[in-house]
Amino acid sequence: MLKILDRYIIRKFLSTFFFMLGVIMLLAMVFDIASRLPEFISNQAPIKAIIFDYYFNFLLYYGNTFSSMIIFISVIWFTAKMAQESEIIPMLNSGRPFIRIIRPYMIAATILMLMSLVLNHFVLPRANRVRLDFEESFYRDRLVVENYHAEFPGNELVHYASYNSQESIINDFVIERYDNKNRLIHFLKARTATVDSAKPNYWHLTDVFERKVTYLDTLKLNLKIQSKGIDQKIQLSEVHKKDTILPYKIEDMAIRDNIAEAMTYTELKQFIRKEKEKGNASVPTFEIELYQRTSYPFATYILTLIGVSVSSRKKRGGIGVNIAIGLLFVFIYIFAMKVTTVAATTVGFPPVAAVWIPNVIFGILAIFLYRIAPK
């Protein structure tokens, strides 16, 4: 049963948060329009698509991404204001323990945390798909991939020198297939490779060199051939053009790092498993996206507790001192998150640890500040 105090603090918490969120997102949208408008005009983007496909989903994505930070600033803002107006002191002097004052904060934080979890796992992947499709169509820079290497199922290695999405051409395309004894049985190299727009698995190759090797120990041959020292049969061919069907699409080999943002939890898990099998170096980035969908919402509790603890005392410098302290904590938190993320993507640090360690460190800090706050 919520008391008057609970309803009062929850109302202040949520109203301050949504007000700040609205102001910050409005400013972000204005700056984005200013930078993107020439491209929208030159690419003749429809107004309806700009509003509903792009900016509606833009606000959802960035609003949710920065919600934890906005929650932190909101808590510091209205709590410091309450402290300056001597609203906190009577609450403590009435004999209520500090944890009783914290309770409505945690209730409001739970509401926002659950909203963020639902957005991250169910709403945003579909919204991001629409937004990224719009970006791809009307203003995103062309996709360029260089020195691609991957291993596909069936002991098949694929690599190429470069790919340009504007021309949709792969240069120096190479396929190597090995048998179970790790011996090369098929080598194919093409100067260029393109995919049929109507049939994604139908490839057009130019200036093709192909080498096929059949090892005689895999065939039932008479012993006379093997006794002559012949252990393999080689077929060589060179053609100017070759059309063939391959078990992968160009989208499997030329992807943007933010493609994971448009995948649901199940799709992202399957995608990560496939990319691991291919040896994709960007797998840690995709895993970080997966784990952040849960770790970021839970940071709401930690930042709320820190915000209340540092701003519940009346300070001589006024609200500005509390906001300065809050911004310092935000900076340190973002810095810690960036350090662990870079460690995961470059030196092999476990991605799940990279996204949760800042929460653990700041969780310990939050408990410490909470314990000394009443004093």
BAPATOR-12291 format. One record per residue (C-alpha): residue in one letter; x, y, z; residue number from 1. Coordinates in nm, 4 decimals. Layout:
<rs>
+--------+----------+----------+----------+-----+
: residu :       xx :       yy :       zz : num :
+--------+----------+----------+----------+-----+
:      A :        X :        Y :        Z : NUM :
...
+--------+----------+----------+----------+-----+
</rs>
This chain:
<rs>
+--------+----------+----------+----------+-----+
: residu :       xx :       yy :       zz : num :
+--------+----------+----------+----------+-----+
:      M :   0.0000 :   0.0000 :   0.0000 :   1 :
:      L :   0.1532 :   0.3295 :  -0.1114 :   2 :
:      K :   0.1581 :   0.6076 :   0.1435 :   3 :
:      I :   0.1389 :   0.9807 :   0.0697 :   4 :
:      L :   0.5199 :   1.0013 :   0.0893 :   5 :
:      D :   0.5567 :   0.7170 :  -0.1636 :   6 :
:      R :   0.3169 :   0.8730 :  -0.4120 :   7 :
:      Y :   0.4800 :   1.2133 :  -0.3695 :   8 :
:      I :   0.8344 :   1.0908 :  -0.4428 :   9 :
:      I :   0.7268 :   0.8539 :  -0.7229 :  10 :
:      R :   0.5335 :   1.1364 :  -0.8917 :  11 :
:      K :   0.8326 :   1.3712 :  -0.8645 :  12 :
:      F :   1.0702 :   1.0991 :  -0.9884 :  13 :
:      L :   0.8677 :   1.0017 :  -1.2961 :  14 :
:      S :   0.7596 :   1.3554 :  -1.3895 :  15 :
:      T :   1.1179 :   1.4858 :  -1.3673 :  16 :
:      F :   1.2503 :   1.1899 :  -1.5670 :  17 :
:      F :   0.9994 :   1.2185 :  -1.8516 :  18 :
:      F :   1.0401 :   1.5969 :  -1.8644 :  19 :
:      M :   1.4196 :   1.5695 :  -1.8925 :  20 :
:      L :   1.3897 :   1.2817 :  -2.1387 :  21 :
:      G :   1.1566 :   1.4884 :  -2.3569 :  22 :
:      V :   1.3820 :   1.7949 :  -2.3525 :  23 :
:      I :   1.7011 :   1.6000 :  -2.4256 :  24 :
:      M :   1.5416 :   1.3936 :  -2.7036 :  25 :
:      L :   1.3899 :   1.7063 :  -2.8592 :  26 :
:      L :   1.7314 :   1.8714 :  -2.8678 :  27 :
:      A :   1.8887 :   1.5542 :  -3.0096 :  28 :
:      M :   1.6237 :   1.5406 :  -3.2839 :  29 :
:      V :   1.6767 :   1.9085 :  -3.3724 :  30 :
:      F :   2.0525 :   1.8595 :  -3.4074 :  31 :
:      D :   1.9998 :   1.5423 :  -3.6109 :  32 :
:      I :   1.7562 :   1.7162 :  -3.8465 :  33 :
:      A :   2.0061 :   1.9985 :  -3.8963 :  34 :
:      S :   2.2785 :   1.7533 :  -3.9980 :  35 :
:      R :   2.0630 :   1.5134 :  -4.2033 :  36 :
:      L :   1.8267 :   1.7527 :  -4.3828 :  37 :
:      P :   2.0479 :   1.8055 :  -4.6930 :  38 :
:      E :   2.0741 :   1.4279 :  -4.7410 :  39 :
:      F :   1.6988 :   1.3800 :  -4.6921 :  40 :
:      I :   1.6333 :   1.6432 :  -4.9600 :  41 :
:      S :   1.8952 :   1.5157 :  -5.2062 :  42 :
:      N :   1.7737 :   1.1545 :  -5.1691 :  43 :
:      Q :   1.4060 :   1.2623 :  -5.1839 :  44 :
:      A :   1.3099 :   1.0889 :  -4.8609 :  45 :
:      P :   0.9292 :   1.0950 :  -4.8071 :  46 :
:      I :   0.8149 :   1.3115 :  -4.5145 :  47 :
:      K :   0.5998 :   1.0270 :  -4.3803 :  48 :
:      A :   0.9021 :   0.7931 :  -4.3769 :  49 :
:      I :   1.1193 :   1.0591 :  -4.2115 :  50 :
:      I :   0.8691 :   1.1084 :  -3.9297 :  51 :
:      F :   0.7389 :   0.7571 :  -3.8654 :  52 :
:      D :   1.0134 :   0.5258 :  -3.9957 :  53 :
:      Y :   1.3111 :   0.7276 :  -3.8806 :  54 :
:      Y :   1.2454 :   0.9841 :  -3.6071 :  55 :
:      F :   0.9821 :   0.7893 :  -3.4166 :  56 :
:      N :   1.2231 :   0.4951 :  -3.3889 :  57 :
:      F :   1.5169 :   0.7331 :  -3.3403 :  58 :
:      L :   1.3505 :   0.8691 :  -3.0254 :  59 :
:      L :   1.2722 :   0.5176 :  -2.8997 :  60 :
:      Y :   1.6290 :   0.3966 :  -2.9508 :  61 :
:      Y :   1.8256 :   0.6896 :  -2.8118 :  62 :
:      G :   1.5718 :   0.7623 :  -2.5385 :  63 :
:      N :   1.6101 :   0.4083 :  -2.4087 :  64 :
:      T :   1.9883 :   0.4055 :  -2.4593 :  65 :
:      F :   2.0427 :   0.7109 :  -2.2408 :  66 :
:      S :   1.7560 :   0.6461 :  -2.0006 :  67 :
:      S :   1.9833 :   0.5266 :  -1.7174 :  68 :
:      M :   2.1900 :   0.8446 :  -1.7336 :  69 :
:      I :   1.8797 :   1.0633 :  -1.7537 :  70 :
:      I :   1.7328 :   0.8776 :  -1.4544 :  71 :
:      F :   2.0506 :   0.9504 :  -1.2590 :  72 :
:      I :   2.0444 :   1.3230 :  -1.3379 :  73 :
:      S :   1.6684 :   1.3379 :  -1.2680 :  74 :
:      V :   1.7099 :   1.1776 :  -0.9246 :  75 :
:      I :   1.9898 :   1.4163 :  -0.8328 :  76 :
:      W :   1.7940 :   1.7168 :  -0.9618 :  77 :
:      F :   1.4674 :   1.6688 :  -0.7737 :  78 :
:      T :   1.6245 :   1.5148 :  -0.4612 :  79 :
:      A :   1.8722 :   1.8016 :  -0.4301 :  80 :
:      K :   1.5855 :   2.0453 :  -0.4778 :  81 :
:      M :   1.3913 :   1.8699 :  -0.2007 :  82 :
:      A :   1.6985 :   1.8866 :   0.0236 :  83 :
:      Q :   1.7489 :   2.2575 :  -0.0481 :  84 :
:      E :   1.3858 :   2.3236 :   0.0409 :  85 :
:      S :   1.4338 :   2.1268 :   0.3652 :  86 :
:      E :   1.1917 :   1.8480 :   0.2698 :  87 :
:      I :   1.4355 :   1.5624 :   0.3442 :  88 :
:      I :   1.5216 :   1.6738 :   0.7003 :  89 :
:      P :   1.1624 :   1.6473 :   0.8356 :  90 :
:      M :   1.1345 :   1.2971 :   0.6863 :  91 :
:      L :   1.4429 :   1.1850 :   0.8801 :  92 :
:      N :   1.3498 :   1.3765 :   1.1956 :  93 :
:      S :   1.0111 :   1.2040 :   1.2031 :  94 :
:      G :   1.1912 :   0.8833 :   1.2940 :  95 :
:      R :   1.1720 :   0.7192 :   0.9526 :  96 :
:      P :   1.4857 :   0.5202 :   0.8630 :  97 :
:      F :   1.6695 :   0.6248 :   0.5482 :  98 :
:      I :   1.5675 :   0.2996 :   0.3789 :  99 :
:      R :   1.2032 :   0.4092 :   0.4148 : 100 :
:      I :   1.2793 :   0.7185 :   0.2068 : 101 :
:      I :   1.4631 :   0.5026 :  -0.0482 : 102 :
:      R :   1.1609 :   0.2723 :  -0.1006 : 103 :
:      P :   0.9574 :   0.4975 :  -0.3376 : 104 :
:      Y :   1.2736 :   0.5665 :  -0.5363 : 105 :
:      M :   1.3203 :   0.1936 :  -0.5898 : 106 :
:      I :   0.9532 :   0.1496 :  -0.6862 : 107 :
:      A :   0.9851 :   0.4192 :  -0.9537 : 108 :
:      A :   1.3207 :   0.2742 :  -1.0657 : 109 :
:      T :   1.1553 :  -0.0683 :  -1.1005 : 110 :
:      I :   0.8848 :   0.0779 :  -1.3256 : 111 :
:      L :   1.1459 :   0.2378 :  -1.5513 : 112 :
:      M :   1.3704 :  -0.0710 :  -1.5427 : 113 :
:      L :   1.0860 :  -0.2981 :  -1.6569 : 114 :
:      M :   0.9964 :  -0.0536 :  -1.9337 : 115 :
:      S :   1.3580 :  -0.0556 :  -2.0523 : 116 :
:      L :   1.3773 :  -0.4370 :  -2.0427 : 117 :
:      V :   1.0618 :  -0.4709 :  -2.2534 : 118 :
:      L :   1.1886 :  -0.2118 :  -2.5007 : 119 :
:      N :   1.5335 :  -0.3737 :  -2.5271 : 120 :
:      H :   1.4142 :  -0.7305 :  -2.5823 : 121 :
:      F :   1.0845 :  -0.6945 :  -2.7666 : 122 :
:      V :   1.0197 :  -0.3470 :  -2.9097 : 123 :
:      L :   1.3519 :  -0.1945 :  -3.0108 : 124 :
:      P :   1.4802 :  -0.4791 :  -3.2357 : 125 :
:      R :   1.1791 :  -0.4345 :  -3.4641 : 126 :
:      A :   1.1916 :  -0.0562 :  -3.4379 : 127 :
:      N :   1.5643 :  -0.0559 :  -3.5170 : 128 :
:      R :   1.5001 :  -0.2727 :  -3.8223 : 129 :
:      V :   1.2724 :  -0.0035 :  -3.9644 : 130 :
:      R :   1.5133 :   0.2764 :  -3.8696 : 131 :
:      L :   1.8196 :   0.1032 :  -4.0145 : 132 :
:      D :   1.6339 :   0.0221 :  -4.3372 : 133 :
:      F :   1.5536 :   0.3909 :  -4.3704 : 134 :
:      E :   1.9160 :   0.4860 :  -4.3056 : 135 :
:      E :   2.0332 :   0.2336 :  -4.5640 : 136 :
:      S :   1.7969 :   0.3783 :  -4.8232 : 137 :
:      F :   1.8392 :   0.7501 :  -4.7710 : 138 :
:      Y :   2.1570 :   0.8600 :  -4.6017 : 139 :
:      R :   2.3879 :   0.5949 :  -4.4639 : 140 :
:      D :   2.7392 :   0.5832 :  -4.6052 : 141 :
:      R :   2.8154 :   0.2928 :  -4.8336 : 142 :
:      L :   2.9375 :  -0.0266 :  -4.6696 : 143 :
:      V :   3.3018 :  -0.1087 :  -4.7390 : 144 :
:      V :   3.4577 :  -0.4368 :  -4.6201 : 145 :
:      E :   3.8252 :  -0.5189 :  -4.6687 : 146 :
:      N :   4.0327 :  -0.8343 :  -4.6137 : 147 :
:      Y :   3.7393 :  -1.0539 :  -4.5177 : 148 :
:      H :   3.8099 :  -1.4054 :  -4.3849 : 149 :
:      A :   3.5548 :  -1.6599 :  -4.2620 : 150 :
:      E :   3.5083 :  -2.0329 :  -4.2171 : 151 :
:      F :   3.1754 :  -2.1790 :  -4.3228 : 152 :
:      P :   3.0327 :  -2.5223 :  -4.2409 : 153 :
:      G :   3.1788 :  -2.8069 :  -4.4446 : 154 :
:      N :   3.5451 :  -2.7071 :  -4.3951 : 155 :
:      E :   3.5054 :  -2.4190 :  -4.6382 : 156 :
:      L :   3.7140 :  -2.1021 :  -4.6122 : 157 :
:      V :   3.6042 :  -1.7844 :  -4.7871 : 158 :
:      H :   3.8008 :  -1.4645 :  -4.8187 : 159 :
:      Y :   3.8096 :  -1.1618 :  -5.0423 : 160 :
:      A :   4.0053 :  -0.8392 :  -5.0779 : 161 :
:      S :   3.7236 :  -0.5828 :  -5.0759 : 162 :
:      Y :   3.3510 :  -0.5236 :  -5.1100 : 163 :
:      N :   3.1627 :  -0.2025 :  -5.1893 : 164 :
:      S :   2.7870 :  -0.1939 :  -5.1254 : 165 :
:      Q :   2.7339 :   0.0875 :  -5.3748 : 166 :
:      E :   2.8523 :  -0.1331 :  -5.6605 : 167 :
:      S :   2.7689 :  -0.4667 :  -5.4888 : 168 :
:      I :   3.0908 :  -0.6198 :  -5.6205 : 169 :
:      I :   3.3354 :  -0.8435 :  -5.4349 : 170 :
:      N :   3.6959 :  -0.8265 :  -5.5560 : 171 :
:      D :   3.9489 :  -1.1124 :  -5.5452 : 172 :
:      F :   3.6979 :  -1.3682 :  -5.4242 : 173 :
:      V :   3.8537 :  -1.6967 :  -5.3026 : 174 :
:      I :   3.6973 :  -2.0241 :  -5.1847 : 175 :
:      E :   3.9012 :  -2.3055 :  -5.0291 : 176 :
:      R :   3.7408 :  -2.6363 :  -4.9343 : 177 :
:      Y :   3.9186 :  -2.9043 :  -4.7293 : 178 :
:      D :   3.8430 :  -3.2692 :  -4.6593 : 179 :
:      N :   3.8283 :  -3.4348 :  -4.3164 : 180 :
:      K :   4.2048 :  -3.4828 :  -4.3227 : 181 :
:      N :   4.2553 :  -3.1082 :  -4.3706 : 182 :
:      R :   4.3708 :  -3.1508 :  -4.7310 : 183 :
:      L :   4.2774 :  -2.8943 :  -4.9953 : 184 :
:      I :   4.0272 :  -3.0484 :  -5.2377 : 185 :
:      H :   3.8835 :  -2.7402 :  -5.4063 : 186 :
:      F :   4.0313 :  -2.3981 :  -5.4762 : 187 :
:      L :   3.8446 :  -2.1256 :  -5.6618 : 188 :
:      K :   3.9534 :  -1.7696 :  -5.7276 : 189 :
:      A :   3.7576 :  -1.5044 :  -5.9164 : 190 :
:      R :   3.8555 :  -1.1493 :  -5.9962 : 191 :
:      T :   3.5021 :  -1.0274 :  -5.9190 : 192 :
:      A :   3.1877 :  -1.1819 :  -5.7730 : 193 :
:      T :   2.8311 :  -1.0504 :  -5.7726 : 194 :
:      V :   2.4987 :  -1.1921 :  -5.6587 : 195 :
:      D :   2.1842 :  -1.2192 :  -5.8662 : 196 :
:      S :   1.9322 :  -0.9707 :  -5.7224 : 197 :
:      A :   1.6437 :  -1.2160 :  -5.7720 : 198 :
:      K :   1.8313 :  -1.5226 :  -5.6419 : 199 :
:      P :   2.0557 :  -1.4430 :  -5.3413 : 200 :
:      N :   2.2457 :  -1.7732 :  -5.3636 : 201 :
:      Y :   2.3107 :  -1.7432 :  -5.7390 : 202 :
:      W :   2.6578 :  -1.5970 :  -5.7994 : 203 :
:      H :   2.8168 :  -1.4497 :  -6.1116 : 204 :
:      L :   3.1955 :  -1.4869 :  -6.1206 : 205 :
:      T :   3.4462 :  -1.3405 :  -6.3675 : 206 :
:      D :   3.8024 :  -1.4441 :  -6.4602 : 207 :
:      V :   3.7766 :  -1.7677 :  -6.2678 : 208 :
:      F :   4.0613 :  -2.0054 :  -6.1884 : 209 :
:      E :   3.9559 :  -2.3383 :  -6.0379 : 210 :
:      R :   4.1554 :  -2.6307 :  -5.9044 : 211 :
:      K :   3.9940 :  -2.9555 :  -5.7904 : 212 :
:      V :   4.1888 :  -3.2327 :  -5.6215 : 213 :
:      T :   4.0675 :  -3.5898 :  -5.5788 : 214 :
:      Y :   4.2767 :  -3.8027 :  -5.3443 : 215 :
:      L :   4.2913 :  -4.1631 :  -5.4530 : 216 :
:      D :   4.2764 :  -4.3019 :  -5.1017 : 217 :
:      T :   3.9165 :  -4.1869 :  -5.0920 : 218 :
:      L :   3.8288 :  -4.3938 :  -5.4010 : 219 :
:      K :   3.8186 :  -4.7671 :  -5.4649 : 220 :
:      L :   4.1049 :  -4.8012 :  -5.7130 : 221 :
:      N :   4.3242 :  -5.0963 :  -5.7979 : 222 :
:      L :   4.6604 :  -5.1208 :  -5.6308 : 223 :
:      K :   4.8532 :  -5.0804 :  -5.9608 : 224 :
:      I :   4.7717 :  -4.7075 :  -5.9807 : 225 :
:      Q :   4.8727 :  -4.6458 :  -5.6222 : 226 :
:      S :   5.1928 :  -4.8462 :  -5.6661 : 227 :
:      K :   5.3051 :  -4.6009 :  -5.9342 : 228 :
:      G :   5.3187 :  -4.3227 :  -5.6749 : 229 :
:      I :   5.0022 :  -4.1513 :  -5.7944 : 230 :
:      D :   4.8023 :  -4.0421 :  -5.4903 : 231 :
:      Q :   4.5868 :  -3.7614 :  -5.6291 : 232 :
:      K :   4.4017 :  -3.6466 :  -5.9380 : 233 :
:      I :   4.4028 :  -3.2749 :  -6.0244 : 234 :
:      Q :   4.1620 :  -3.0852 :  -6.2483 : 235 :
:      L :   4.2469 :  -2.7295 :  -6.3561 : 236 :
:      S :   4.0193 :  -2.4887 :  -6.5360 : 237 :
:      E :   4.0150 :  -2.1210 :  -6.6315 : 238 :
:      V :   3.7043 :  -1.9464 :  -6.7636 : 239 :
:      H :   3.6122 :  -1.5862 :  -6.8207 : 240 :
:      K :   3.2631 :  -1.6177 :  -6.6673 : 241 :
:      K :   3.1038 :  -1.8697 :  -6.4389 : 242 :
:      D :   2.7586 :  -1.8837 :  -6.2795 : 243 :
:      T :   2.7245 :  -2.1011 :  -5.9734 : 244 :
:      I :   2.5113 :  -2.1611 :  -5.6656 : 245 :
:      L :   2.6807 :  -2.1159 :  -5.3287 : 246 :
:      P :   2.5346 :  -2.1948 :  -4.9823 : 247 :
:      Y :   2.5794 :  -1.8389 :  -4.8556 : 248 :
:      K :   2.4615 :  -1.4919 :  -4.9486 : 249 :
:      I :   2.6484 :  -1.1669 :  -4.9753 : 250 :
:      E :   2.4660 :  -1.0505 :  -4.6597 : 251 :
:      D :   2.6440 :  -1.3319 :  -4.4713 : 252 :
:      M :   2.9819 :  -1.1843 :  -4.5592 : 253 :
:      A :   2.9232 :  -0.8079 :  -4.5680 : 254 :
:      I :   2.7431 :  -0.6867 :  -4.2573 : 255 :
:      R :   2.7486 :  -0.3715 :  -4.0509 : 256 :
:      D :   2.8462 :  -0.3899 :  -3.6842 : 257 :
:      N :   2.5103 :  -0.2445 :  -3.5789 : 258 :
:      I :   2.3119 :  -0.5171 :  -3.7540 : 259 :
:      A :   2.2698 :  -0.6835 :  -3.4128 : 260 :
:      E :   2.0533 :  -0.3910 :  -3.2997 : 261 :
:      A :   1.7782 :  -0.5079 :  -3.5360 : 262 :
:      M :   1.7670 :  -0.8666 :  -3.4070 : 263 :
:      T :   1.5447 :  -1.0148 :  -3.1397 : 264 :
:      Y :   1.7020 :  -1.2142 :  -2.8558 : 265 :
:      T :   1.6537 :  -1.5482 :  -3.0348 : 266 :
:      E :   1.7742 :  -1.4145 :  -3.3693 : 267 :
:      L :   2.0811 :  -1.2608 :  -3.2090 : 268 :
:      K :   2.1716 :  -1.5835 :  -3.0264 : 269 :
:      Q :   2.1496 :  -1.7808 :  -3.3513 : 270 :
:      F :   2.3429 :  -1.5107 :  -3.5379 : 271 :
:      I :   2.6246 :  -1.5156 :  -3.2800 : 272 :
:      R :   2.6466 :  -1.8953 :  -3.3031 : 273 :
:      K :   2.6782 :  -1.8783 :  -3.6835 : 274 :
:      E :   2.9367 :  -1.6015 :  -3.6714 : 275 :
:      K :   3.1422 :  -1.7978 :  -3.4172 : 276 :
:      E :   3.1489 :  -2.0929 :  -3.6562 : 277 :
:      K :   3.2748 :  -1.8573 :  -3.9276 : 278 :
:      G :   3.5424 :  -1.7125 :  -3.7002 : 279 :
:      N :   3.4083 :  -1.3580 :  -3.7309 : 280 :
:      A :   3.6267 :  -1.1175 :  -3.5296 : 281 :
:      S :   3.3219 :  -0.8997 :  -3.4532 : 282 :
:      V :   3.1529 :  -1.1675 :  -3.2388 : 283 :
:      P :   3.2456 :  -0.9905 :  -2.9088 : 284 :
:      T :   3.0687 :  -0.6778 :  -3.0367 : 285 :
:      F :   2.7524 :  -0.8779 :  -3.1026 : 286 :
:      E :   2.7761 :  -1.0478 :  -2.7622 : 287 :
:      I :   2.8124 :  -0.7102 :  -2.5906 : 288 :
:      E :   2.4926 :  -0.5947 :  -2.7621 : 289 :
:      L :   2.3169 :  -0.9086 :  -2.6336 : 290 :
:      Y :   2.4265 :  -0.8701 :  -2.2715 : 291 :
:      Q :   2.3811 :  -0.4919 :  -2.2603 : 292 :
:      R :   2.0102 :  -0.5351 :  -2.3218 : 293 :
:      T :   1.9836 :  -0.6663 :  -1.9662 : 294 :
:      S :   2.2725 :  -0.4965 :  -1.7865 : 295 :
:      Y :   2.1776 :  -0.1397 :  -1.8827 : 296 :
:      P :   1.8238 :  -0.1556 :  -1.7371 : 297 :
:      F :   1.9563 :  -0.2988 :  -1.4096 : 298 :
:      A :   2.1951 :  -0.0050 :  -1.3836 : 299 :
:      T :   1.8816 :   0.1993 :  -1.3070 : 300 :
:      Y :   1.8796 :   0.0666 :  -0.9485 : 301 :
:      I :   2.2483 :   0.1431 :  -0.8954 : 302 :
:      L :   2.2380 :   0.4945 :  -1.0366 : 303 :
:      T :   1.9172 :   0.5742 :  -0.8481 : 304 :
:      L :   2.0722 :   0.4674 :  -0.5163 : 305 :
:      I :   2.3875 :   0.6711 :  -0.5851 : 306 :
:      G :   2.1800 :   0.9707 :  -0.6907 : 307 :
:      V :   1.9718 :   0.9705 :  -0.3710 : 308 :
:      S :   2.2753 :   0.9160 :  -0.1493 : 309 :
:      V :   2.4818 :   1.2056 :  -0.2869 : 310 :
:      S :   2.1982 :   1.4594 :  -0.3175 : 311 :
:      S :   1.9853 :   1.4012 :  -0.0073 : 312 :
:      R :   2.1937 :   1.6384 :   0.2041 : 313 :
:      K :   2.1566 :   2.0142 :   0.1888 : 314 :
:      K :   2.4854 :   2.1559 :   0.0558 : 315 :
:      R :   2.6184 :   2.5088 :   0.0834 : 316 :
:      G :   2.6777 :   2.5342 :  -0.2904 : 317 :
:      G :   2.3160 :   2.4514 :  -0.3719 : 318 :
:      I :   2.1818 :   2.2190 :  -0.6435 : 319 :
:      G :   2.4762 :   2.2964 :  -0.8720 : 320 :
:      V :   2.7168 :   2.1066 :  -0.6460 : 321 :
:      N :   2.4967 :   1.7959 :  -0.6530 : 322 :
:      I :   2.4627 :   1.8108 :  -1.0319 : 323 :
:      A :   2.8400 :   1.8486 :  -1.0681 : 324 :
:      I :   2.8946 :   1.5435 :  -0.8480 : 325 :
:      G :   2.6352 :   1.3527 :  -1.0489 : 326 :
:      L :   2.7960 :   1.4407 :  -1.3819 : 327 :
:      L :   3.1311 :   1.3241 :  -1.2446 : 328 :
:      F :   2.9808 :   0.9855 :  -1.1567 : 329 :
:      V :   2.8195 :   0.9629 :  -1.5011 : 330 :
:      F :   3.1534 :   1.0360 :  -1.6671 : 331 :
:      I :   3.3331 :   0.7718 :  -1.4598 : 332 :
:      Y :   3.0593 :   0.5145 :  -1.5289 : 333 :
:      I :   3.0688 :   0.5738 :  -1.9056 : 334 :
:      F :   3.4492 :   0.5632 :  -1.8993 : 335 :
:      A :   3.4457 :   0.2302 :  -1.7112 : 336 :
:      M :   3.1937 :   0.0876 :  -1.9578 : 337 :
:      K :   3.4069 :   0.1965 :  -2.2537 : 338 :
:      V :   3.7249 :   0.0501 :  -2.1038 : 339 :
:      T :   3.5697 :  -0.2908 :  -2.0443 : 340 :
:      T :   3.3998 :  -0.2873 :  -2.3873 : 341 :
:      V :   3.7284 :  -0.2111 :  -2.5631 : 342 :
:      A :   3.8959 :  -0.4862 :  -2.3599 : 343 :
:      A :   3.6288 :  -0.7324 :  -2.4777 : 344 :
:      T :   3.6603 :  -0.6398 :  -2.8456 : 345 :
:      T :   4.0398 :  -0.6158 :  -2.8635 : 346 :
:      V :   4.2109 :  -0.8322 :  -2.5993 : 347 :
:      G :   3.9621 :  -1.1143 :  -2.5495 : 348 :
:      F :   3.8048 :  -1.0024 :  -2.2221 : 349 :
:      P :   3.4743 :  -1.1953 :  -2.1701 : 350 :
:      P :   3.1877 :  -0.9800 :  -2.3073 : 351 :
:      V :   2.9475 :  -1.0811 :  -2.0290 : 352 :
:      A :   3.2003 :  -0.9616 :  -1.7710 : 353 :
:      A :   3.2680 :  -0.6440 :  -1.9702 : 354 :
:      V :   2.9064 :  -0.5268 :  -1.9467 : 355 :
:      W :   2.8453 :  -0.6330 :  -1.5852 : 356 :
:      I :   3.1705 :  -0.5320 :  -1.4129 : 357 :
:      P :   3.0896 :  -0.1554 :  -1.4180 : 358 :
:      N :   2.7519 :  -0.2380 :  -1.2600 : 359 :
:      V :   2.9201 :  -0.4475 :  -0.9912 : 360 :
:      I :   3.1793 :  -0.1781 :  -0.9123 : 361 :
:      F :   2.9216 :   0.0993 :  -0.8996 : 362 :
:      G :   2.6857 :  -0.1279 :  -0.7066 : 363 :
:      I :   2.9476 :  -0.1581 :  -0.4301 : 364 :
:      L :   2.9966 :   0.2192 :  -0.4432 : 365 :
:      A :   2.6191 :   0.2714 :  -0.4210 : 366 :
:      I :   2.5948 :   0.0544 :  -0.1077 : 367 :
:      F :   2.8829 :   0.2439 :   0.0529 : 368 :
:      L :   2.7259 :   0.5841 :  -0.0219 : 369 :
:      Y :   2.3876 :   0.4621 :   0.0983 : 370 :
:      R :   2.5356 :   0.3513 :   0.4317 : 371 :
:      I :   2.7060 :   0.6854 :   0.4992 : 372 :
:      A :   2.4270 :   0.9064 :   0.3614 : 373 :
:      P :   2.2168 :   0.9204 :   0.6844 : 374 :
:      K :   2.5271 :   1.0270 :   0.8778 : 375 :
+--------+----------+----------+----------+-----+
</rs>
